[in-house]
């Protein structure tokens, strides 16, 4: 997430005027925060859900059985949460 956060910031900086002033910084901060939330909020919510399931034995045991029966389910859930769907590969092309 750290590298992806840096990519998001780089994109916002590239869209912004070269000179960041006290007057333009708040808008840059708002745009970055919005992009960050869009990119990472779903992933953090799913991670919190997994953590709550893992901390409760009455949920963890069935979850372990489901994971054993359908091993690809966890990867699919991660992709649905945005873990592997971010379009971060085009940054080098956009910044060049």
N, C-alpha and C positions, 0 to 999 in steps of 0.2 A: 504494500500500500504506500510505502514511503516514496518509492520510485514513481508510482502512478500519480501520487500527489504532486511530486515535482513536475511531472509532465503537464498536469492540469495548470499549475502555476505558470509554467513556461508558455503554454498556449495563451493564457490571459495576458502575460507580459508582451507577447508578440503582437497581440491585437491592440495593445494600448500605445499611446504616444510614447516616443523615446524618453521624454523627460517626465518622470513621475513627480508630481508636486503634492504638497499637502492638500490641494484642492481636488486632485484626481485620484489620490490614493484610496479614499473611502469607496468610490465606485469600483475600483479594481478589487478591493477586498470583498465587496458584496458579490461581484461576479465570480470570484474564485470560491467563496464559501458556497454559493449556489451550485457551482459545478462539482465541488467536493461532495456536497450532500447528495446530488443526483448520482454520482459515481459510487459512493460507499455506503449510503444509508441502508439499502436493501441487504448488502452483505453483512453489515453489523447487526441488523435485526435477526437475520438467520443464524448468525454466530451466537447471539444471545439465546435464541430458542434452543439451539443444540446444547449450549451450556446448561440451561435449565433442565433439559431432558437428562443429560449425563449426571446431574447432581441428585436426581430422584430415582432411587432404585426401582420403584414401581413403574417408571417410564423407561429407564435405561435397559432393563432386561428385555422387554419387547422390542425396543429399538435395536438392540444387538442382534436379536433374531431376524428382524427385517433386513438389517444390513448383511447378515450372513446369507440370507436367501436371495437378495437382490443387491449384489456388490456394486453395481453401477449407479445405484440410487443416490449415494452421497455425492458423487461427481456431478450427476445431473442437477441435484439441488444446488450445488455450488455454482454451476453455470447459470441456473435460473436466478440466483441471487446477485449475479453480476460479476462473479469471481473471474470468469473467463470471457466475458462479453465486451469488456472495455476496448475501445478502439484506440489503443495506445501505440500501435505499431507504426502509425503514419507520422509520428512526431518529427522524425528526422527529415522527412520530406516536406512537412509544413514549415519547419524552421529554416530550411535552406533557402 
